[in-house]
Amino acid sequence: MTTRAGRGPAARQLSGLAAIAWRDVVKLVRDRPRLAVNLAFPVLLVLGLGGVLQPTVGRVTGLSAVTLAFTGVLAATAFQSAAAGMISIVEDRETDFARELFITPVWRLTLVVGKIVGETLVAAAQCACVLAVAAASGVPAPAGRLPALAAACLAACLAGGAFGLATIAVLPNQRSAMQVFQFLIIPQYLLGGVIVPLRGTSPALNAAAWAMPMRYAVDLTRAAYYAGTPGYREAVVGRPLLDAAVLACVAVLLLGSGAMLFSYRERTR
């Protein structure tokens, strides 16, 4: 059954989702400073820090520190970009754009999912640039591994977007969101094994590390890249199926709770 305009409910939801997602892509293209910073930071981590650690990490693990940094930064870029992009929800709330969205004839969950899809597309573009820079720097990237890497990055994007939504939903303004977000992301870079796999840490530190969602994204991405290679045991700390299951649970639980909390706060403003 269709509406008077000839568009059924499912088509209306998809149209709303696509419109919100496309808006985020357009905002990224127009925001050149953000685009430059988001591309420069992972490149510096891969080439700069990876090269610095090669004499030590490379000798201990027998692996290329640049390649280890590349796989970790690729996952971290996907996770952080999708999560950070959700900060614009607070901006939309402050400018009352969110209220305008809520009067549209689509489900509120559709609006939230559209936002995550848009930030996932933004993160995918950044990941493609990281791949290109790594390939130009001599990091081997066989075509057969690209589908697995893409799937791991998609999982990182979805989990990161849900993490960002749940974080932003409880914060009152954009300034607080940016401050708290950095506080939540920096420990994940340190304890998520982004640059090198974490091994031999104390039980307390290891427990804190496994509480970081980004760590599962990093480990899953490394498993996708090093699968079937001699360096797999050195590069991968956990189990890929467990990593994927945790990321799926993080995405579902945080997306649901974040969407409900955000909707509640908008109704009670």
C-alpha positions in Angstrom: 0.0 0.0 0.0 1.4 3.4 -0.9 0.8 6.9 0.3 -0.9 9.7 -1.6 2.4 10.7 -3.0 2.8 7.2 -4.4 5.6 6.3 -2.1 5.3 3.4 0.4 6.6 3.4 4.0 9.7 1.4 3.2 10.7 3.7 0.3 10.1 6.8 2.5 12.4 5.4 5.2 15.1 4.6 2.7 14.8 8.0 1.1 15.2 9.7 4.5 18.1 7.5 5.4 19.9 8.3 2.1 19.2 12.1 2.5 20.8 12.2 6.0 23.8 10.1 4.8 24.4 12.2 1.8 24.3 15.4 3.9 27.2 14.1 6.0 29.2 13.3 2.8 28.6 16.8 1.4 29.6 18.4 4.7 32.9 16.6 4.7 33.7 17.6 1.1 33.0 21.2 2.0 34.9 21.2 5.3 38.4 21.1 3.9 40.3 21.7 7.2 38.6 18.7 8.7 39.4 16.7 5.6 43.0 17.7 5.6 43.5 16.9 9.3 41.7 13.6 9.1 43.9 12.5 6.3 47.2 13.9 7.6 46.9 12.3 11.1 46.8 8.6 10.1 49.5 9.2 7.5 51.8 10.6 10.1 51.1 7.7 12.4 51.8 5.1 9.7 54.9 6.6 8.1 56.3 8.6 11.0 55.7 6.5 14.1 55.9 3.2 12.2 59.3 4.2 10.8 60.6 5.3 14.2 59.6 2.0 15.8 61.0 -0.2 13.0 64.5 -0.7 14.6 63.0 -1.9 17.9 59.5 -3.4 17.2 60.7 -4.9 13.9 63.6 -6.6 15.4 61.6 -8.1 18.3 58.5 -9.2 16.3 60.2 -9.9 13.0 57.4 -7.9 11.3 57.4 -4.6 9.6 56.5 -1.9 12.2 55.1 0.2 9.3 52.8 -2.5 8.3 51.7 -3.1 11.9 51.0 0.6 12.2 49.1 0.6 8.9 46.7 -2.1 10.0 46.1 -0.6 13.4 45.7 3.0 12.1 43.4 1.7 9.3 41.0 0.3 11.9 41.4 3.2 14.3 40.7 5.7 11.4 37.4 3.8 10.6 36.3 3.7 14.2 37.3 7.2 15.2 36.1 8.9 12.1 32.6 7.4 12.4 32.5 8.1 16.1 33.8 11.7 15.9 31.3 12.5 13.1 28.5 11.9 15.4 29.5 15.1 17.3 27.6 17.0 14.6 24.4 15.7 16.2 25.1 18.0 19.1 25.5 20.9 16.6 22.2 20.0 15.0 20.6 20.0 18.4 22.0 23.4 19.3 20.8 24.9 16.0 17.4 23.2 16.4 18.0 21.3 13.1 17.4 18.1 15.0 13.8 19.2 15.8 13.2 19.9 12.1 14.3 16.4 11.3 12.0 14.9 14.0 8.9 16.4 12.3 9.7 14.6 9.0 7.6 11.5 8.3 10.3 9.0 9.0 11.2 6.9 12.0 13.7 8.5 14.4 15.8 5.3 14.2 16.0 5.9 10.5 17.5 9.3 11.1 20.1 7.9 13.5 21.0 5.0 11.2 21.2 7.5 8.3 23.7 9.5 10.3 25.8 6.5 11.0 25.7 5.4 7.3 26.8 8.9 6.3 29.7 8.8 8.7 30.6 5.3 7.6 30.9 6.6 4.0 33.1 9.4 5.2 35.3 7.0 7.1 35.5 4.6 4.1 36.8 7.5 2.0 39.5 8.2 4.6 40.4 4.5 4.9 40.8 4.4 1.1 43.3 7.2 1.3 45.2 5.4 4.1 45.3 2.3 1.9 46.6 4.4 -1.0 49.4 6.0 1.1 50.4 2.7 2.5 50.6 1.1 -0.9 52.7 4.0 -2.2 55.0 3.6 0.8 55.7 0.0 -0.1 53.3 -1.8 2.3 52.1 -4.9 0.5 48.3 -5.0 0.0 47.4 -8.1 -2.0 44.1 -7.8 -3.8 42.9 -11.0 -2.2 42.9 -9.4 1.3 41.0 -6.3 0.3 37.5 -7.8 0.8 38.4 -9.0 4.3 39.9 -5.7 5.1 36.9 -3.8 3.8 34.6 -6.0 6.0 36.7 -5.4 9.1 36.7 -1.6 8.4 32.9 -1.7 8.0 32.6 -3.4 11.3 34.8 -0.8 12.9 32.8 2.0 11.3 29.5 0.7 12.6 30.8 0.1 16.1 32.5 3.5 16.1 29.3 5.2 15.0 27.3 3.5 17.7 29.9 4.4 20.3 29.9 8.0 19.2 26.1 8.2 19.3 25.9 6.7 22.8 28.6 9.1 24.0 27.1 12.2 22.4 23.5 11.4 23.5 24.4 12.0 27.2 26.3 15.3 26.6 24.6 18.7 26.8 26.6 20.8 24.2 29.2 20.6 21.4 32.1 21.9 23.6 31.5 19.2 26.2 31.2 16.6 23.5 34.6 17.4 21.9 36.4 17.5 25.3 34.9 14.2 26.6 35.3 12.5 23.2 39.0 13.1 23.2 39.2 11.8 26.7 37.5 8.6 25.6 39.4 8.1 22.3 43.0 8.7 23.4 43.1 5.8 25.9 41.8 3.5 23.1 44.8 4.4 20.9 47.1 3.6 23.8 45.5 0.4 25.0 44.0 -0.7 21.7 47.3 -1.9 20.2 47.0 0.6 17.3 50.7 0.9 16.7 51.9 -2.4 17.9 50.1 -5.5 19.4 50.0 -5.4 23.2 51.6 -8.4 24.8 53.0 -9.1 28.2 51.1 -6.4 30.0 50.0 -6.6 33.6 46.6 -8.3 34.3 45.0 -5.0 35.3 46.3 -3.2 32.2 45.3 -6.1 30.0 41.8 -6.1 31.4 41.5 -2.4 30.8 42.8 -2.9 27.2 40.2 -5.5 26.4 37.5 -3.1 27.7 38.3 -0.8 24.8 36.0 -1.3 21.7 38.7 0.0 19.4 41.0 -2.9 20.3 38.6 -5.5 18.8 38.5 -3.4 15.6 42.3 -3.3 15.4 42.6 -7.0 16.1 40.0 -8.0 13.6 41.7 -5.8 10.9 45.1 -7.4 11.6 43.6 -10.8 11.4 42.1 -10.0 8.0 45.5 -8.7 6.8 47.8 -11.3 8.2 45.6 -14.3 7.6 47.6 -17.2 6.2 50.9 -15.5 6.7 53.8 -16.6 9.1 53.4 -13.4 11.1 49.8 -14.0 12.1 50.6 -15.2 15.6 52.8 -12.2 16.3 50.3 -9.6 14.9 47.0 -11.0 16.1 46.3 -11.1 19.8 42.7 -12.4 20.0 40.3 -14.5 18.0 38.7 -13.0 14.9 35.2 -14.5 15.6 35.3 -13.1 19.1 36.4 -9.7 17.8 33.5 -9.7 15.2 31.0 -10.8 17.8 32.0 -8.1 20.3 31.9 -5.4 17.6 28.4 -6.5 16.6 27.2 -6.4 20.2 28.8 -3.0 20.7 27.1 -1.7 17.5 23.6 -3.1 18.4 23.6 -2.2 22.1 25.0 1.3 21.8 23.0 2.1 18.7 19.8 1.1 20.4 20.5 2.8 23.8 22.0 5.9 22.1 19.0 6.3 19.8 16.5 5.9 22.6 18.4 8.4 24.9 18.8 10.9 22.1 15.1 10.7 21.2 14.1 11.0 24.8 16.2 14.1 25.3 14.8 15.8 22.3 11.2 15.1 23.4 11.9 16.6 26.9 13.8 19.7 25.7 
